[in-house]
Amino acid sequence: MTHLGDLFIDEPTTWGSRGDPWLWRELGDRFAGVELPARRGSLAAAIRRAAADAIGAPLTSPNPDSVFVERFAHGGMSSGMVSLAWWRDTGLPVLLERAGFSGDAVRLRVTHEHDWVAVRDLRLRNAAENPIAYGATFETTLGMTEDDWRLRARRGTAADSTSVVAVAEDGRLLGMMAGQSAAEGDVLLTGVYVEPDARGPVLGVADELLGEVLAWASMHGDRMRLWVDAGRGGTPARSFYARNGFHASGARRPLQDAFSGEQLEMVRGTAV
């Protein structure tokens, strides 16, 4: 297969809801002639963003678990309903496997308040490895209260934010990204971290997480922005964001929490 649309030629024999085959066909048409991405994460991100654009909800949307799309309504019970659960658990993995990637190696979901311990542990490892990237020292992070962590975990189900985690087959959290509505209709990307053994193109965790947060962001603003370390230590992060369509806006600010140096702002549009 050389084109992304080729993945959709053979339809599955079972679906979650009556609207699923119509979304499948629409995505196949949309991706006809589009070169198949060479990276697992890039492929997953492209499908996630296109699906969200088509149905008006990211696949990790916590509520509802199915969405109604009027143009997919062709009669019958559940007509026009698209099952987000089916796309997350079956549709997307099938497409990834057809492209030669592992479909079940990584699953994405939003965080809930009960995830606060796992979120805390992930962020502590983040702060221990790279406190500048995290934005706080390990000591500051360690001093945060249970209420602080519960608040951060609840961002996955809030109206003005999202918090998405990548989960391995054994249930371990591999990485996390969050998006928050900001001033002037922008969306701010925050809380970016991927475990060392999950980095790189094999699993594509960072690319897929960013694709899902961008899918959410497209419904909450026209532009996503972020702050990244302007020093040598921020070179890999800046390269990752540049590869995903971000560019430096020219804005800079000093690092906080007793760090020396600067952060620079990078921005990109949220449209697919």
C-alpha positions as CSV (number, residue, x, y, z in Angstrom):
1,M,0.0,0.0,0.0
2,T,1.3,3.5,-0.9
3,H,-1.7,5.7,-0.1
4,L,-3.5,6.2,3.2
5,G,-6.9,5.7,1.4
6,D,-5.9,2.2,0.5
7,L,-6.3,1.1,4.1
8,F,-10.0,1.7,3.9
9,I,-10.7,-0.4,0.7
10,D,-11.8,-3.5,2.5
11,E,-14.5,-2.8,5.1
12,P,-14.8,-4.6,8.5
13,T,-17.6,-7.1,8.9
14,T,-18.8,-5.7,12.2
15,W,-19.3,-2.1,13.4
16,G,-20.2,-0.4,16.6
17,S,-23.1,1.7,15.3
18,R,-24.8,2.4,11.9
19,G,-22.9,5.6,11.3
20,D,-19.5,3.9,11.5
21,P,-19.4,2.5,7.9
22,W,-20.3,6.0,6.5
23,L,-17.4,7.6,8.4
24,W,-15.2,4.8,7.2
25,R,-16.1,5.5,3.6
26,E,-15.8,9.2,4.0
27,L,-12.3,8.9,5.5
28,G,-11.4,6.5,2.6
29,D,-12.4,9.2,0.1
30,R,-10.7,11.9,2.0
31,F,-7.4,10.1,2.1
32,A,-7.5,8.8,-1.5
33,G,-4.2,9.7,-3.1
34,V,-2.7,10.8,0.2
35,E,0.8,9.3,0.8
36,L,0.9,6.8,3.6
37,P,2.9,8.2,6.6
38,A,6.0,6.2,7.3
39,R,5.6,6.6,11.1
40,R,3.0,4.9,13.3
41,G,2.3,8.0,15.3
42,S,1.9,10.2,12.3
43,L,-0.6,7.8,10.7
44,A,-2.6,7.5,13.9
45,A,-2.6,11.2,14.4
46,A,-3.8,11.8,10.8
47,I,-6.7,9.4,11.2
48,R,-7.6,10.8,14.6
49,R,-7.7,14.4,13.4
50,A,-9.6,13.6,10.2
51,A,-12.2,11.6,12.1
52,A,-12.7,14.3,14.7
53,D,-13.1,16.9,11.9
54,A,-15.7,14.7,10.2
55,I,-17.8,14.0,13.3
56,G,-17.2,17.1,15.5
57,A,-15.6,15.2,18.4
58,P,-12.2,13.7,19.2
59,L,-12.1,9.9,19.6
60,T,-11.1,10.3,23.2
61,S,-14.2,12.4,24.0
62,P,-15.3,11.2,27.5
63,N,-19.0,12.0,27.1
64,P,-20.9,10.9,25.1
65,D,-19.3,7.7,23.8
66,S,-21.2,7.9,20.6
67,V,-22.0,11.0,18.5
68,F,-24.8,11.7,16.0
69,V,-23.8,12.8,12.5
70,E,-26.9,13.8,10.4
71,R,-25.4,13.1,7.0
72,F,-24.7,9.5,8.1
73,A,-28.4,9.0,9.0
74,H,-29.9,6.6,6.4
75,G,-32.6,5.0,8.4
76,G,-32.9,2.3,11.1
77,M,-32.2,2.2,14.8
78,S,-29.0,4.1,15.8
79,S,-28.9,5.6,12.3
80,G,-26.3,8.3,12.1
81,M,-24.6,7.3,15.3
82,V,-20.8,6.9,15.3
83,S,-19.3,4.8,18.1
84,L,-16.2,6.4,19.4
85,A,-15.5,3.2,21.4
86,W,-15.5,1.1,18.2
87,W,-13.1,3.5,16.5
88,R,-10.8,3.6,19.5
89,D,-10.8,-0.1,20.2
90,T,-11.3,-1.7,16.7
91,G,-11.3,0.7,13.8
92,L,-8.1,2.6,14.4
93,P,-6.1,-0.6,15.5
94,V,-7.3,-2.4,12.3
95,L,-6.1,0.5,10.1
96,L,-2.7,0.6,11.9
97,E,-2.2,-3.1,11.5
98,R,-3.1,-2.9,7.8
99,A,-0.3,-0.4,7.5
100,G,2.1,-2.8,9.1
101,F,2.1,-1.3,12.6
102,S,1.0,-2.7,15.9
103,G,-2.6,-1.7,16.5
104,D,-2.8,-2.5,20.2
105,A,0.7,-1.3,21.4
106,V,-0.7,2.1,22.5
107,R,-4.2,3.2,23.3
108,L,-5.2,6.8,24.1
109,R,-7.8,8.0,26.6
110,V,-8.5,11.1,28.7
111,T,-7.7,11.2,32.4
112,H,-10.3,11.2,35.1
113,E,-10.0,12.3,38.7
114,H,-9.3,8.7,39.9
115,D,-6.1,8.7,37.8
116,W,-4.5,11.3,40.1
117,V,-1.9,8.9,41.5
118,A,-0.8,7.7,38.1
119,V,-0.7,11.3,36.8
120,R,1.3,12.4,39.9
121,D,3.9,9.6,39.4
122,L,4.3,10.4,35.7
123,R,4.8,14.0,36.5
124,L,7.3,13.3,39.2
125,R,9.4,11.3,36.7
126,N,9.1,14.2,34.3
127,A,10.3,16.7,36.9
128,A,13.1,14.5,38.0
129,E,14.4,13.9,34.4
130,N,13.9,17.4,33.0
131,P,12.6,20.1,35.4
132,I,12.9,22.9,32.9
133,A,10.7,21.0,30.4
134,Y,8.2,20.3,33.1
135,G,8.3,23.8,34.4
136,A,9.0,23.1,38.0
137,T,11.7,21.6,40.2
138,F,11.3,18.1,41.5
139,E,11.0,19.5,45.0
140,T,8.2,21.8,44.0
141,T,6.4,19.0,42.3
142,L,6.9,16.7,45.2
143,G,5.2,19.3,47.4
144,M,2.0,19.4,45.5
145,T,-1.1,18.2,47.4
146,E,-3.6,15.5,46.5
147,D,-6.1,18.2,45.6
148,D,-3.6,19.6,43.2
149,W,-3.2,16.3,41.4
150,R,-6.9,15.6,41.4
151,L,-7.5,18.9,39.7
152,R,-4.9,18.1,37.0
153,A,-6.4,14.6,36.4
154,R,-9.9,16.2,36.1
155,R,-8.7,18.2,33.1
156,G,-9.4,15.3,30.9
157,T,-13.1,15.6,31.4
158,A,-13.4,19.4,31.8
159,A,-15.2,21.6,29.3
160,D,-12.3,24.0,28.7
161,S,-9.4,21.5,28.7
162,T,-8.3,18.0,27.8
163,S,-5.7,15.7,29.3
164,V,-4.8,12.7,27.2
165,V,-2.6,9.7,28.2
166,A,-1.0,7.0,26.2
167,V,-1.5,3.6,27.8
168,A,0.5,0.4,27.1
169,E,-1.1,-3.0,26.8
170,D,-0.2,-3.7,30.5
171,G,-1.9,-0.5,31.6
172,R,1.2,1.5,32.2
173,L,1.1,5.2,31.3
174,L,3.6,5.9,28.5
175,G,3.0,9.6,28.1
176,M,0.7,12.5,28.5
177,M,-0.3,15.8,26.9
178,A,-2.8,18.4,27.8
179,G,-4.6,21.3,26.1
180,Q,-6.3,24.3,27.8
181,S,-8.4,27.1,26.4
182,A,-6.5,30.3,26.6
183,A,-7.0,34.0,26.0
184,E,-8.1,35.3,22.6
185,G,-9.4,32.0,21.4
186,D,-6.0,30.2,21.5
187,V,-5.3,26.8,22.9
188,L,-2.3,26.3,25.1
189,L,-0.4,23.0,24.9
190,T,0.9,21.9,28.3
191,G,2.1,18.9,30.3
192,V,4.0,17.2,27.5
193,Y,5.9,14.1,28.6
194,V,6.7,10.7,27.2
195,E,8.6,8.0,29.1
196,P,12.1,7.3,27.8
197,D,11.4,3.8,26.6
198,A,8.4,4.9,24.6
199,R,10.1,7.7,22.7
200,G,10.9,7.6,19.0
201,P,9.1,6.5,15.8
202,V,8.4,2.8,16.7
203,L,5.4,3.5,19.0
204,G,5.0,7.1,17.9
205,V,3.5,8.1,21.3
206,A,4.3,11.8,21.1
207,D,3.0,12.2,17.5
208,E,-0.3,10.4,18.4
209,L,-0.8,12.3,21.6
210,L,-0.2,15.6,19.8
211,G,-2.6,14.6,17.0
212,E,-5.4,13.9,19.5
213,V,-4.8,17.1,21.5
214,L,-4.9,19.0,18.2
215,A,-8.2,17.3,17.3
216,W,-9.6,18.6,20.6
217,A,-8.0,22.0,20.0
218,S,-9.6,22.4,16.6
219,M,-13.0,22.7,18.3
220,H,-11.8,25.2,20.9
221,G,-9.6,27.7,19.0
222,D,-8.0,28.5,15.7
223,R,-4.4,28.5,17.0
224,M,-2.4,26.3,19.4
225,R,0.7,27.7,21.1
226,L,3.2,26.4,23.6
227,W,6.4,27.5,25.4
228,V,9.6,25.5,25.0
229,D,13.1,25.8,26.4
230,A,15.1,28.1,24.1
231,G,18.4,26.6,25.2
232,R,20.4,23.6,24.0
233,G,18.3,21.2,26.2
234,G,15.2,22.2,24.3
235,T,16.6,21.3,20.9
236,P,14.8,17.9,20.5
237,A,11.5,19.4,21.6
238,R,11.7,22.3,19.2
239,S,12.6,19.9,16.4
240,F,9.6,17.7,17.2
241,Y,7.2,20.7,17.2
242,A,8.7,22.1,14.0
243,R,8.1,18.7,12.3
244,N,4.5,18.9,13.4
245,G,3.9,22.3,11.9
246,F,4.8,24.7,14.7
247,H,7.0,27.8,14.2
248,A,8.5,30.3,16.5
249,S,6.3,33.3,17.0
250,G,9.2,35.5,18.2
251,A,7.9,35.8,21.7
252,R,10.2,34.9,24.6
253,R,10.0,34.9,28.4
254,P,12.4,34.0,31.2
255,L,12.3,30.6,32.8
256,Q,10.6,30.4,36.3
257,D,11.2,28.5,39.5
258,A,14.8,29.5,40.0
259,F,15.9,28.4,36.5
260,S,18.1,30.5,34.3
261,G,17.5,31.0,30.6
262,E,14.5,31.6,28.4
263,Q,11.5,29.9,26.8
264,L,10.4,30.7,23.3
265,E,6.8,30.5,22.0
266,M,5.9,28.3,19.1
267,V,2.5,28.4,17.3
268,R,0.5,26.6,14.6
269,G,-3.1,26.6,13.4
270,T,-5.5,23.9,14.6
271,A,-7.3,23.3,11.3
272,V,-6.8,19.8,9.8
